[in-house]
Amino acid sequence: MQTDRETVVIVGAGQAGAWVAITLRGLDPDRRIVLIGDEAHPPYERPPLSKAILAGKAGIESAYIRPSTFYADNRIELMLNGRVGHINRGRNRLTLDDGSTLDYGTLVLATGCRPRRLAVEGADLPQVHTLRTIADVEKIADRLKPRSRVVAIGAGFIGLEFAAVAVEAGCSVVVVDAAPHAMGRVIDRSVAEVVAAAHEGRGVDFCFSAAIERIEPDGDHAAVVLGSGKRLLADLVIVGIGAVPNTDLAEAAGLACDDGIVVNAFGRTDDPKIFAVGDVTRHFNPLLGRSLRLESWQNAQNQGIAVAKAIAGTATPYADLPWFWSDQYDTNLQIIGAPAVWDRIIWRGPPESGKFTAIYMNGERVVAGNSMNNARDIRFIKQLILNGTAVPDAALADPSTSLAQLVKG
Ligand SMILES: Cc1cc2nc3c(=O)[nH]c(=O)nc-3n(C[C@H](O)[C@H](O)[C@H](O)COP(=O)(O)OP(=O)(O)OC[C@H]3O[C@@H](n4cnc5c(N)ncnc54)[C@H](O)[C@@H]3O)c2cc1C
C-alpha cells in the first residue's frame, strides 16, 4: 500500500501537468499519481484551438494529449472538474473547493494561465469572449459565419490566428491593438509588418495605437468604441490581450512568486516538496542567461518531463532555447530564441515572397530567428545561436550559402 508520503499530486491537468504524470509513470511504475484539473476534458494541447479546431478542420479529441482511457489504464488518478482551493504546507494537505482533502508527499503546481481581462465597461457583454479553453471554442465557433462582423482585441498570436480563421469563414474582421504594430511582445516590427500585410491582403482592417473606451450593446450586436470615437459593430468580439499566471494558490501558500511561481532548473520551488511547471513558472534559462516566464507548447512539455525526472530521482536541468510557432492562413511562422536585445535584422529571402527567414543579430552573433514558410532554416539558426560564434551578415543574407556550412564554421 502506498503511503501519502509517496503520493505525487499534480494540480492543473493541462499540457504541463499531463507531461509530468505521463513521464513519471514511465519512470516509476508504482508511485501513486493524482492529476487534478478544473476543466471537463482530459489534458489537451491548446495550439489547435485557435487553428484547426476553431476552423472546424479537426475534432476536439484530436487535441487530447492521450486518449481519455490512458490515465486509468496507467493508474494515473485523473480527477476532472475539481478545483484545488488551498494548500496547507504544514500538513502537506490540499483542500478542494468541494471541501474534500488530499494529502501529498510531493506537490506539482501546473496551474497555467488565464486570459487577461479587458478592464472596460461592456467587457462582460454576451458577444465578448476569450480563447483559451475547449469551452471557449465551443462558444465561439458557431458564430464564425459568412458576413459576420468580428473584432479581435489584441494583435498577438491568438488575435491574429483567430482573425485568419474568421476571414476564411467569410467574416469581416477588424483587429485592434494599443501598440503601434502587431505581435509587439515577441517579434521585430519589420517582421510583424509582413505578417500584418498578409492579413490586410485578405481584407483584415487593423486599428493600431488604439485605446478601447468601452464596449456597448447595440441591438443584437456589441459596439467596440475606440478612443478616437470610432465604433466597430460586432457579432463577436475576441479579447486576446495576453495571459496572467495562476499563482493565487502558490502566493496564498507563501511560495516565492514574481509574475509566475519562481522555480529552479529542476522546477523546484522554495519548498523542497513543491514543484511548479509550465506557463505558471518563472525559471532561469542558462542559455539566455536570464529568468523568464514562457507561454509555449515546448516549455509545457519539456519542463514537465524535467520535473518528472527530478521527482523520480534522475534529475536533469531544464534548458531549452525557446521555440514557438504560429499558423495563419497558409503561412507557418516559426520563432527560435527570445533575445532581450538585437541591433539589426538580416533578411534571408525577400520578405515580399512570403518565404524567408529574418535573422536577429546582436553585434556579430545570431540571437534569434523568425522563419516564414521556411521552417527548415530554424534548426540551423538554433545551432548558430547556441554556438555563439561570429557569422558574417553577407553569408547569412545569401540564400545560396548553406546555413549547415555556417554552423560547421
Ligand atoms: C489558443 C491558444 C493557442 C496557442 N498556440 C500555441 C502555439 O501555436 N505554439 C505554442 O508554442 N504555444 C501555443 N499556445 C501556448 C500553449 O498552449 C501553452 O503554453 C500551454 O498550454 C501551457 O500549458 P500549461 O499546462 O502550463 O497550462 P494550461 O494549459 O493553462 O493548463 C493549466 C490547467 O490547470 C487548470 N487549473 C488552474 N488552477 C487550478 C486549480 N486551482 N485546480 C485545478 N485546476 C486548475 C487550468 O484550468 C488548466 O486546465 C497556445 C495557447 C492558446 C491558449
The ligand as a MOL file (V3000), in Angstrom:
LIG
                    3D

  0  0  0     0  0            999 V3000
M  V30 BEGIN CTAB
M  V30 COUNTS 53 58 0 0 0
M  V30 BEGIN ATOM
M  V30 1 C -5.4590 29.3730 -28.1470 0
M  V30 2 C -4.0200 29.0710 -27.8400 0
M  V30 3 C -3.1390 28.7960 -28.8760 0
M  V30 4 C -1.8000 28.5100 -28.6020 0
M  V30 5 N -0.9560 28.2560 -29.6370 0
M  V30 6 C 0.3460 27.9790 -29.3930 0
M  V30 7 C 1.2520 27.7000 -30.4630 0
M  V30 8 O 0.8820 27.7420 -31.6310 0
M  V30 9 N 2.5400 27.3880 -30.1520 0
M  V30 10 C 2.9830 27.3320 -28.8600 0
M  V30 11 O 4.1670 27.0500 -28.6180 0
M  V30 12 N 2.1410 27.5900 -27.8140 0
M  V30 13 C 0.8480 27.9170 -28.0580 0
M  V30 14 N -0.0050 28.1860 -27.0140 0
M  V30 15 C 0.5190 28.1480 -25.6360 0
M  V30 16 C 0.4320 26.7480 -25.0240 0
M  V30 17 O -0.7700 26.1340 -25.3350 0
M  V30 18 C 0.5800 26.8890 -23.5050 0
M  V30 19 O 1.8740 27.3880 -23.2620 0
M  V30 20 C 0.3560 25.5700 -22.7740 0
M  V30 21 O -0.9780 25.1650 -22.8980 0
M  V30 22 C 0.6950 25.7190 -21.2930 0
M  V30 23 O 0.3820 24.5440 -20.6220 0
M  V30 24 P 0.1960 24.5230 -19.0300 0
M  V30 25 O -0.1630 23.1170 -18.7020 0
M  V30 26 O 1.3530 25.1640 -18.3820 0
M  V30 27 O -1.0270 25.4880 -18.7340 0
M  V30 28 P -2.5610 25.3480 -19.1350 0
M  V30 29 O -2.6710 24.7600 -20.4940 0
M  V30 30 O -3.1630 26.6820 -18.8770 0
M  V30 31 O -3.1560 24.2960 -18.0970 0
M  V30 32 C -3.3580 24.5910 -16.7390 0
M  V30 33 C -4.6100 23.8780 -16.2700 0
M  V30 34 O -4.7130 23.9970 -14.8560 0
M  V30 35 C -6.0630 24.2840 -14.5190 0
M  V30 36 N -6.0890 24.8790 -13.1740 0
M  V30 37 C -5.6730 26.1220 -12.8200 0
M  V30 38 N -5.8290 26.3080 -11.4890 0
M  V30 39 C -6.3530 25.1560 -10.9940 0
M  V30 40 C -6.7370 24.7360 -9.6840 0
M  V30 41 N -6.6010 25.5410 -8.6230 0
M  V30 42 N -7.2470 23.4930 -9.5350 0
M  V30 43 C -7.3780 22.6590 -10.6070 0
M  V30 44 N -7.0240 23.0080 -11.8710 0
M  V30 45 C -6.5150 24.2400 -12.0590 0
M  V30 46 C -6.4820 25.2120 -15.6510 0
M  V30 47 O -7.8800 25.3480 -15.7610 0
M  V30 48 C -5.8880 24.4760 -16.8450 0
M  V30 49 O -6.7350 23.4550 -17.2840 0
M  V30 50 C -1.3430 28.4960 -27.2610 0
M  V30 51 C -2.2330 28.7950 -26.2100 0
M  V30 52 C -3.5510 29.0900 -26.5030 0
M  V30 53 C -4.4930 29.4210 -25.3690 0
M  V30 END ATOM
M  V30 BEGIN BOND
M  V30 1 1 1 2
M  V30 2 1 2 3
M  V30 3 2 2 52
M  V30 4 2 3 4
M  V30 5 1 4 5
M  V30 6 1 4 50
M  V30 7 2 5 6
M  V30 8 1 6 7
M  V30 9 1 6 13
M  V30 10 2 7 8
M  V30 11 1 7 9
M  V30 12 1 9 10
M  V30 13 2 10 11
M  V30 14 1 10 12
M  V30 15 2 12 13
M  V30 16 1 13 14
M  V30 17 1 14 15
M  V30 18 1 14 50
M  V30 19 1 15 16
M  V30 20 1 16 17
M  V30 21 1 16 18
M  V30 22 1 18 19
M  V30 23 1 18 20
M  V30 24 1 20 21
M  V30 25 1 20 22
M  V30 26 1 22 23
M  V30 27 1 23 24
M  V30 28 2 24 25
M  V30 29 1 24 26
M  V30 30 1 24 27
M  V30 31 1 27 28
M  V30 32 2 28 29
M  V30 33 1 28 30
M  V30 34 1 28 31
M  V30 35 1 31 32
M  V30 36 1 32 33
M  V30 37 1 33 34
M  V30 38 1 33 48
M  V30 39 1 34 35
M  V30 40 1 35 36
M  V30 41 1 35 46
M  V30 42 1 36 37
M  V30 43 1 36 45
M  V30 44 2 37 38
M  V30 45 1 38 39
M  V30 46 1 39 40
M  V30 47 2 39 45
M  V30 48 1 40 41
M  V30 49 2 40 42
M  V30 50 1 42 43
M  V30 51 2 43 44
M  V30 52 1 44 45
M  V30 53 1 46 47
M  V30 54 1 46 48
M  V30 55 1 48 49
M  V30 56 2 50 51
M  V30 57 1 51 52
M  V30 58 1 52 53
M  V30 END BOND
M  V30 END CTAB
M  END
